[in-house]
Amino acid sequence: MHREKFKPLGGPDGGNGGNGGSVRLVVDPQVHTLLDFHFRPHAKGTNGKPGMGDNRDGATGEDLVLKVPDGTVVLDADGKILADLVGAGTTFEAAKGGRGGLGNAALASRARKAPGFALLGEEGQARDLVLELKSVADVGLVGFPSAGKSSLVSVLSAAKPKIADYPFTTLVPNLGVVQAAGDIFTIADVPGLIPGASSGRGLGLEFLRHLERCAVLAHVVDCATLEPGRDPVSDIDALEAELAAYRPALDADHGLGDLAARPRVVILNKIDVPDAADLADLVEPELAQRGWPVFRISAVSHTGLRELTFALAKMVTEYRAAQPKPQPRRQIIRPVAVDDSGFSVAPDPAVEGGFIVRGERPERWIAQTQFENDEAVGYLADRLNRLGVEDELKRLGAEPGAPVSIGDMTFDWEPTTPMGDDVPITGRGTDIRLDRSERVGAAERKQARKARRGRFEDGDIHE
């Protein structure tokens, strides 16, 4: 309450509390991994500051901006996709900050000129989210382990992936930028696939998901393999079966069509080996009959790389141009229905004769109320009555004393309690409608002080 010399009855002057800061995810081209979230999985926005006297509002908490790489998919704890963050600057609000409470100055009205309570601030939103990174590339290299995909990326671009003479050297995709005359495209070295990858064998699902955004798929075939039972045609057939069995969850979001319908190109690698060149001569006519371009290259001797680079750039340009242009998303406005009361009342299945009130506003009001303050509880009762909760309980046949649950609180419903302007004003922090008040009023404190001093004035009521 405002207190100043020569200004009696200054009235309420408590300011409002500041809103809490939200947590937002923003795509940053300079960020390439989600490794920071592995070491720091918990993120929290800044709290808002409480309001102060002299009608001073509390400071608003700052939003926490977390930078994520392009291609990050946000899922909830149940695996439902919430956002697909593609493109620099794309933003997703991961957790919304709570709204600040109202000071008693904002609660003053004609009937309640000097409120002795304030509304509490709301808790911010807490969520468990899963971040998944899917590579964004124009060309995806598909092949068995040790087919030479990492070597091909290293010679076509400035990328330096790990290269070794044992399978599964690559465990995470490697991206490279390739320039062909005036065209620039990106190429992804996807870790090696094996039969059964579409069902999760050999971490196949972890690898296949990186092909969802690729406009062109390139089969990299090892023509120099010494494994029995393997040849370029059987390798391609095995991988095509896995691509056909895989069902991407985000196909419709990228406008690239079905994964099985993407353009294909066959790259016969390691033809610098004499036996590999002979094998390429045998299988090239059969592969060409499928309508796929076939290129014979050597990542070691750089044979055929120039022709391959220009062909890939042309295929990427043509395929993306053939796809329908993405339509800008329209803003969706959902007005509240005329007959929408904003709450619902239903019988409580766990309590006989009880009822449960659900709704955004009633549950928010419960969180804002100081239940140790009788005047705040009376203010809550008035709000619920104006909303129509009282009438709805009567309509459903609620009996006096019936337990009514709203959020985490349960009340004994008293339909005969007067509401609003019919209630006489008592001391601050008290409400005559509530018999359980334990607050000692100013008059009682004055009487107790006089009793301790052993003196009373005429007209004082004492025992």
C-alpha positions as CSV (number, residue, x, y, z in Angstrom):
1,M,0.0,0.0,0.0
2,H,1.2,3.5,-0.8
3,R,2.4,5.2,2.3
4,E,3.5,8.8,2.2
5,K,3.4,11.7,4.7
6,F,0.3,13.9,4.4
7,K,-1.3,11.3,1.9
8,P,-3.6,9.0,3.9
9,L,-5.3,6.2,2.2
10,G,-2.8,6.2,-0.6
11,G,-4.3,3.0,-2.1
12,P,-2.6,0.0,-3.6
13,D,0.6,0.5,-5.6
14,G,2.1,-3.0,-6.1
15,G,3.5,-3.5,-9.6
16,N,3.0,-6.5,-11.8
17,G,5.6,-9.3,-12.1
18,G,7.6,-9.8,-15.3
19,N,7.1,-12.6,-17.7
20,G,9.5,-15.5,-17.7
21,G,11.9,-16.1,-20.6
22,S,11.1,-18.7,-23.3
23,V,13.5,-21.3,-24.8
24,R,13.7,-21.0,-28.6
25,L,15.6,-23.1,-31.2
26,V,17.0,-21.2,-34.1
27,V,18.7,-22.6,-37.2
28,D,22.3,-21.3,-37.5
29,P,24.4,-22.1,-40.6
30,Q,27.5,-22.0,-38.5
31,V,26.3,-24.9,-36.3
32,H,26.8,-28.4,-37.7
33,T,26.2,-30.8,-34.9
34,L,24.0,-31.4,-31.9
35,L,27.0,-32.3,-29.7
36,D,26.4,-29.3,-27.3
37,F,23.0,-30.7,-26.3
38,H,24.7,-34.1,-25.5
39,F,26.9,-32.4,-22.8
40,R,24.3,-29.8,-21.7
41,P,20.9,-31.4,-22.1
42,H,19.0,-29.1,-19.7
43,A,18.1,-25.6,-20.8
44,K,16.1,-23.0,-18.8
45,G,15.0,-19.5,-19.6
46,T,15.6,-16.6,-17.3
47,N,13.0,-15.9,-14.5
48,G,11.0,-12.8,-14.5
49,K,11.4,-10.4,-11.6
50,P,8.7,-9.7,-9.1
51,G,6.8,-6.4,-9.0
52,M,7.7,-3.7,-6.5
53,G,6.0,-0.9,-4.7
54,D,5.4,2.5,-6.3
55,N,3.7,0.7,-9.2
56,R,7.0,-0.6,-10.5
57,D,6.7,-3.7,-12.7
58,G,9.2,-6.5,-12.6
59,A,11.7,-7.0,-15.4
60,T,10.9,-9.5,-18.1
61,G,13.1,-12.6,-18.3
62,E,15.3,-13.0,-21.3
63,D,14.6,-15.7,-23.9
64,L,17.2,-18.4,-24.2
65,V,18.2,-18.9,-27.8
66,L,19.7,-22.3,-28.6
67,K,21.4,-22.6,-32.0
68,V,20.8,-25.8,-33.9
69,P,22.1,-27.0,-37.3
70,D,20.1,-26.9,-40.5
71,G,18.0,-30.1,-40.8
72,T,17.1,-30.5,-37.1
73,V,13.9,-32.4,-36.4
74,V,12.2,-31.7,-33.0
75,L,10.1,-34.6,-31.5
76,D,8.3,-34.9,-28.2
77,A,8.9,-37.7,-25.7
78,D,6.3,-39.9,-27.5
79,G,8.1,-39.6,-30.8
80,K,5.6,-37.1,-32.4
81,I,7.2,-34.7,-34.8
82,L,6.7,-31.1,-33.6
83,A,8.9,-29.2,-36.0
84,D,11.3,-29.7,-39.0
85,L,13.8,-26.9,-38.9
86,V,15.1,-26.3,-42.4
87,G,16.6,-23.0,-43.5
88,A,18.7,-20.4,-41.8
89,G,16.7,-18.4,-39.2
90,T,13.9,-20.9,-38.8
91,T,12.7,-20.7,-35.2
92,F,10.8,-23.0,-32.9
93,E,9.6,-22.2,-29.4
94,A,10.6,-25.2,-27.4
95,A,9.2,-24.0,-24.1
96,K,7.1,-20.9,-23.4
97,G,7.9,-18.8,-20.4
98,G,5.3,-18.2,-17.7
99,R,3.2,-15.1,-17.4
100,G,4.0,-12.7,-14.6
101,G,1.5,-12.2,-11.7
102,L,-0.6,-9.1,-11.2
103,G,0.1,-6.7,-8.3
104,N,-2.7,-5.4,-6.1
105,A,-2.8,-2.1,-8.0
106,A,-4.0,-4.0,-11.1
107,L,-6.7,-5.8,-9.1
108,A,-8.4,-2.7,-7.7
109,S,-12.0,-2.2,-8.7
110,R,-15.1,-0.3,-7.6
111,A,-16.0,-3.0,-5.1
112,R,-12.5,-3.8,-4.0
113,K,-10.6,-0.5,-3.8
114,A,-7.6,-1.7,-1.7
115,P,-6.9,-5.4,-2.5
116,G,-4.8,-7.1,0.2
117,F,-3.5,-9.8,-2.2
118,A,-1.8,-10.3,-5.5
119,L,-1.9,-12.9,-8.2
120,L,1.0,-15.3,-8.4
121,G,3.0,-15.7,-11.5
122,E,2.5,-18.8,-13.7
123,E,5.1,-21.5,-14.0
124,G,6.9,-21.7,-17.3
125,Q,6.4,-24.6,-19.7
126,A,8.6,-27.7,-19.0
127,R,9.1,-30.1,-21.9
128,D,11.2,-33.1,-22.7
129,L,12.2,-32.9,-26.4
130,V,14.3,-35.1,-28.7
131,L,16.5,-33.4,-31.3
132,E,17.4,-35.4,-34.4
133,L,19.7,-34.1,-37.1
134,K,19.1,-35.2,-40.7
135,S,21.6,-34.1,-43.3
136,V,20.5,-31.6,-45.9
137,A,22.3,-32.5,-49.2
138,D,21.5,-32.5,-52.9
139,V,23.2,-35.8,-53.7
140,G,23.3,-38.8,-51.3
141,L,25.9,-41.5,-51.8
142,V,24.5,-45.0,-51.2
143,G,26.6,-48.1,-51.0
144,F,27.9,-51.0,-49.0
145,P,30.7,-50.4,-46.5
146,S,34.1,-49.7,-48.0
147,A,32.6,-48.9,-51.4
148,G,34.7,-45.7,-51.6
149,K,32.0,-43.1,-50.7
150,S,34.3,-41.2,-48.3
151,S,37.1,-41.2,-50.8
152,L,34.8,-39.8,-53.5
153,V,33.5,-37.0,-51.3
154,S,37.1,-36.1,-50.4
155,V,38.2,-35.7,-54.1
156,L,35.0,-33.9,-55.2
157,S,35.0,-31.4,-52.4
158,A,37.1,-29.9,-49.7
159,A,35.7,-32.2,-47.1
160,K,38.1,-34.5,-45.2
161,P,36.2,-37.5,-44.0
162,K,37.9,-40.4,-42.2
163,I,39.2,-42.9,-44.7
164,A,40.5,-46.4,-43.8
165,D,40.7,-49.9,-45.2
166,Y,38.1,-51.5,-43.0
167,P,34.2,-51.5,-43.0
168,F,32.1,-48.9,-41.3
169,T,34.8,-46.3,-41.1
170,T,32.2,-43.6,-41.5
171,L,29.7,-43.5,-38.6
172,V,28.2,-40.1,-39.3
173,P,27.4,-38.4,-42.6
174,N,30.0,-36.1,-44.1
175,L,28.9,-33.2,-46.2
176,G,30.9,-31.6,-49.0
177,V,30.3,-28.7,-51.3
178,V,30.9,-29.4,-55.0
179,Q,31.3,-26.7,-57.7
180,A,30.7,-27.5,-61.4
181,A,31.1,-24.4,-63.6
182,G,28.4,-22.1,-62.3
183,D,26.5,-24.7,-60.4
184,I,27.1,-25.5,-56.7
185,F,25.6,-28.5,-54.9
186,T,26.1,-30.5,-51.8
187,I,27.0,-34.1,-51.5
188,A,26.5,-36.4,-48.5
189,D,28.6,-39.4,-47.7
190,V,26.0,-41.6,-45.9
191,P,27.5,-44.4,-43.8
192,G,27.5,-47.9,-45.4
193,L,24.2,-49.9,-45.7
194,I,23.8,-53.6,-45.5
195,P,20.8,-55.9,-46.2
196,G,18.2,-55.5,-43.5
197,A,19.0,-51.8,-43.0
198,S,15.3,-50.7,-43.4
199,S,14.4,-52.9,-40.4
200,G,17.2,-51.4,-38.2
201,R,20.0,-53.9,-38.9
202,G,23.5,-52.4,-38.6
203,L,22.1,-49.0,-37.6
204,G,20.3,-48.9,-40.9
205,L,17.5,-46.6,-39.8
206,E,20.1,-44.2,-38.4
207,F,21.8,-44.0,-41.8
208,L,18.7,-44.2,-44.1
209,R,17.1,-41.2,-42.5
210,H,19.9,-39.0,-43.9
211,L,18.7,-39.7,-47.5
212,E,15.2,-38.2,-47.0
213,R,16.3,-34.8,-48.2
214,C,18.5,-35.8,-51.0
215,A,17.3,-34.9,-54.5
216,V,19.5,-37.5,-56.3
217,L,20.7,-40.9,-55.0
218,A,24.0,-42.2,-56.3
219,H,24.8,-45.9,-56.0
220,V,28.6,-46.2,-55.3
221,V,29.6,-49.7,-56.3
222,D,32.9,-51.4,-55.3
223,C,34.0,-53.2,-58.5
224,A,37.1,-54.5,-56.8
225,T,35.5,-56.3,-53.9
226,L,36.8,-59.8,-53.2
227,E,33.8,-60.9,-51.0
228,P,32.2,-64.1,-52.4
229,G,28.6,-63.7,-53.6
230,R,28.9,-60.0,-54.3
231,D,28.8,-58.2,-57.6
232,P,27.7,-54.7,-58.7
233,V,24.2,-55.8,-59.8
234,S,23.4,-57.8,-56.7
235,D,24.7,-54.9,-54.5
236,I,22.4,-52.4,-56.2
237,D,19.5,-54.7,-56.0
238,A,20.0,-55.3,-52.3
239,L,20.2,-51.6,-51.6
240,E,17.2,-50.8,-53.8
241,A,15.2,-53.3,-51.8
242,E,16.1,-51.5,-48.6
243,L,15.3,-48.1,-50.1
244,A,11.9,-49.4,-51.2
245,A,11.1,-50.8,-47.7
246,Y,12.1,-47.6,-45.9
247,R,9.3,-45.2,-45.2
248,P,10.5,-41.7,-44.4
249,A,8.4,-39.8,-42.0
250,L,9.0,-36.4,-43.5
251,D,8.6,-36.9,-47.3
252,A,5.6,-34.7,-47.5
253,D,7.3,-31.8,-45.8
254,H,10.1,-31.4,-48.4
255,G,8.2,-31.6,-51.7
256,L,10.8,-34.1,-53.1
257,G,8.3,-36.9,-53.7
258,D,8.7,-40.6,-52.7
259,L,12.2,-41.8,-51.9
260,A,11.8,-44.7,-54.4
261,A,11.1,-42.2,-57.2
262,R,14.2,-40.0,-56.8
263,P,16.6,-40.0,-59.7
264,R,19.4,-42.6,-59.6
265,V,22.9,-42.7,-60.9
266,V,25.3,-45.6,-60.7
267,I,29.0,-45.0,-60.0
268,L,31.3,-47.9,-60.7
269,N,34.3,-47.1,-58.4
270,K,37.9,-48.4,-58.3
271,I,38.3,-49.1,-62.0
272,D,42.0,-48.3,-61.6
273,V,42.2,-52.0,-60.5
274,P,42.5,-54.2,-63.7
275,D,40.0,-56.8,-62.5
276,A,37.5,-54.0,-61.5
277,A,37.7,-52.5,-65.0
278,D,36.9,-55.9,-66.5
279,L,33.9,-56.4,-64.2
280,A,32.6,-52.9,-65.0
281,D,32.7,-53.8,-68.7
282,L,30.4,-56.7,-68.0
283,V,27.8,-55.1,-65.8
284,E,27.6,-51.6,-67.5
285,P,25.3,-52.7,-70.3
286,E,22.9,-54.4,-67.8
287,L,22.7,-51.3,-65.6
288,A,22.2,-49.0,-68.5
289,Q,19.1,-51.0,-69.5
290,R,17.5,-49.8,-66.3
291,G,17.6,-46.2,-67.6
292,W,20.1,-45.0,-65.0
293,P,23.3,-43.1,-66.0
294,V,26.4,-45.2,-65.4
295,F,29.8,-43.6,-64.6
296,R,33.1,-45.4,-64.3
297,I,35.4,-43.6,-61.9
298,S,38.5,-44.0,-59.7
299,A,38.7,-41.8,-56.6
300,V,42.4,-42.6,-56.4
301,S,43.4,-41.7,-60.0
302,H,40.6,-39.1,-60.4
303,T,39.4,-40.9,-63.6
304,G,35.9,-39.8,-64.7
305,L,35.4,-37.3,-61.9
306,R,34.8,-34.3,-64.2
307,E,32.1,-36.0,-66.2
308,L,30.4,-37.2,-63.0
309,T,30.5,-33.8,-61.4
310,F,28.7,-32.1,-64.3
311,A,26.2,-34.9,-64.6
312,L,25.3,-34.7,-60.9
313,A,24.9,-30.9,-61.1
314,K,22.6,-31.2,-64.1
315,M,20.4,-33.9,-62.5
316,V,20.0,-31.9,-59.3
317,T,19.0,-28.8,-61.1
318,E,16.5,-30.6,-63.4
319,Y,14.9,-32.6,-60.6
320,R,14.4,-29.7,-58.2
321,A,13.0,-27.5,-61.1
322,A,10.5,-30.3,-61.9
323,Q,9.1,-30.3,-58.4
324,P,6.2,-28.0,-57.5
325,K,7.3,-24.9,-55.7
326,P,6.4,-24.9,-52.0
327,Q,3.4,-22.8,-51.2
328,P,3.8,-20.3,-48.4
329,R,2.1,-21.4,-45.3
330,R,-1.1,-19.5,-44.6
331,Q,-1.7,-18.0,-41.2
332,I,-4.4,-20.1,-39.4
333,I,-6.8,-18.2,-37.3
334,R,-9.1,-20.2,-35.1
335,P,-11.7,-17.9,-33.4
336,V,-13.4,-19.0,-30.3
337,A,-16.9,-20.4,-31.0
338,V,-19.8,-18.2,-29.8
339,D,-21.1,-21.0,-27.5
340,D,-17.7,-21.9,-26.2
341,S,-17.7,-21.3,-22.4
342,G,-14.0,-21.9,-22.0
343,F,-14.5,-24.7,-19.4
344,S,-16.2,-28.0,-18.9
345,V,-17.7,-29.7,-15.8
346,A,-17.9,-33.5,-15.6
347,P,-18.6,-35.9,-12.8
348,D,-15.5,-37.1,-10.9
349,P,-15.2,-40.9,-11.5
350,A,-13.0,-41.3,-8.4
351,V,-15.2,-39.4,-5.9
352,E,-18.9,-40.1,-5.5
353,G,-20.9,-36.9,-5.9
354,G,-17.8,-35.0,-6.9
355,F,-17.1,-32.9,-10.1
356,I,-14.0,-31.9,-12.1
357,V,-13.8,-28.6,-13.7
358,R,-11.4,-28.4,-16.7
359,G,-10.4,-25.4,-18.8
360,E,-7.4,-23.2,-19.5
361,R,-8.8,-20.2,-17.6
362,P,-10.0,-22.0,-14.4
363,E,-6.8,-24.0,-14.1
364,R,-4.7,-20.9,-14.7
365,W,-6.6,-19.0,-12.0
366,I,-6.0,-21.8,-9.6
367,A,-2.2,-21.5,-10.2
368,Q,-2.4,-17.7,-9.6
369,T,-4.2,-17.9,-6.3
370,Q,-2.5,-17.5,-2.9
371,F,-4.7,-20.0,-0.9
372,E,-3.3,-18.8,2.5
373,N,-4.9,-15.4,1.8
374,D,-8.7,-15.5,2.3
375,E,-9.3,-12.4,0.2
376,A,-7.5,-14.1,-2.7
377,V,-9.6,-17.2,-2.4
378,G,-12.8,-15.0,-2.4
379,Y,-11.6,-13.2,-5.5
380,L,-11.1,-16.6,-7.1
381,A,-14.7,-17.6,-6.2
382,D,-16.0,-14.4,-7.8
383,R,-14.1,-15.1,-11.0
384,L,-15.3,-18.7,-11.3
385,N,-18.9,-17.5,-10.7
386,R,-18.7,-14.9,-13.4
387,L,-17.3,-17.5,-15.8
388,G,-20.4,-19.6,-15.2
389,V,-18.9,-22.5,-13.2
390,E,-21.5,-22.0,-10.4
391,D,-24.5,-22.2,-12.8
392,E,-23.0,-25.3,-14.6
393,L,-22.6,-27.1,-11.3
394,K,-26.2,-26.4,-10.4
395,R,-27.4,-27.6,-13.8
396,L,-25.6,-30.9,-13.3
397,G,-27.2,-31.4,-9.9
398,A,-24.3,-30.8,-7.6
399,E,-25.3,-30.9,-3.9
400,P,-24.0,-28.5,-1.3
401,G,-20.7,-29.6,0.1
402,A,-19.9,-31.6,-3.0
403,P,-16.1,-31.9,-3.7
404,V,-15.2,-29.9,-6.8
405,S,-11.7,-30.3,-8.3
406,I,-9.9,-27.7,-10.4
407,G,-6.3,-28.5,-11.3
408,D,-4.5,-29.7,-8.2
409,M,-7.1,-28.2,-5.7
410,T,-10.4,-29.6,-4.4
411,F,-13.1,-27.4,-2.8
412,D,-16.3,-28.1,-1.0
413,W,-18.9,-26.3,-3.1
414,E,-21.2,-23.9,-1.2
415,P,-23.9,-22.6,-3.5
416,T,-25.3,-20.2,-1.0
417,T,-22.2,-18.1,-0.7
418,P,-22.8,-14.5,-1.8
419,M,-20.8,-13.2,-4.6
420,G,-19.3,-9.9,-5.8
421,D,-20.7,-6.6,-4.7
422,D,-23.0,-8.2,-2.1
423,V,-20.0,-9.0,0.1
424,P,-19.2,-6.4,2.7
425,I,-15.6,-5.2,2.7
426,T,-13.5,-6.4,5.6
427,G,-9.8,-6.0,6.4
428,R,-7.2,-6.5,3.8
429,G,-6.4,-10.2,3.3
430,T,-9.7,-11.3,4.8
431,D,-13.1,-12.4,3.4
432,I,-16.2,-12.6,5.5
433,R,-17.5,-15.5,3.5
434,L,-14.7,-17.7,4.7
435,D,-14.9,-19.0,8.3
436,R,-11.4,-20.5,8.4
437,S,-9.5,-17.2,8.4
438,E,-6.6,-17.3,10.8
439,R,-5.3,-13.8,9.9
440,V,-5.3,-11.4,12.9
441,G,-6.8,-8.1,11.8
442,A,-5.6,-4.6,12.7
443,A,-8.4,-4.0,15.2
444,E,-7.6,-7.3,17.0
445,R,-3.9,-6.4,17.2
446,K,-4.8,-3.1,18.7
447,Q,-7.1,-4.7,21.3
448,A,-4.3,-7.2,22.2
449,R,-1.7,-4.4,22.6
450,K,-4.0,-2.5,24.9
451,A,-4.7,-5.6,26.9
452,R,-1.0,-6.2,27.4
453,R,-0.6,-2.6,28.7
454,G,-3.6,-3.1,31.0
455,R,-5.7,-0.2,29.9
456,F,-8.8,0.2,27.8
457,E,-10.6,3.2,26.5
458,D,-14.3,3.8,26.9
459,G,-16.3,2.0,24.2
460,D,-13.7,-0.7,23.8
461,I,-15.1,-4.2,23.8
462,H,-13.2,-6.5,26.1
463,E,-13.8,-9.5,28.4
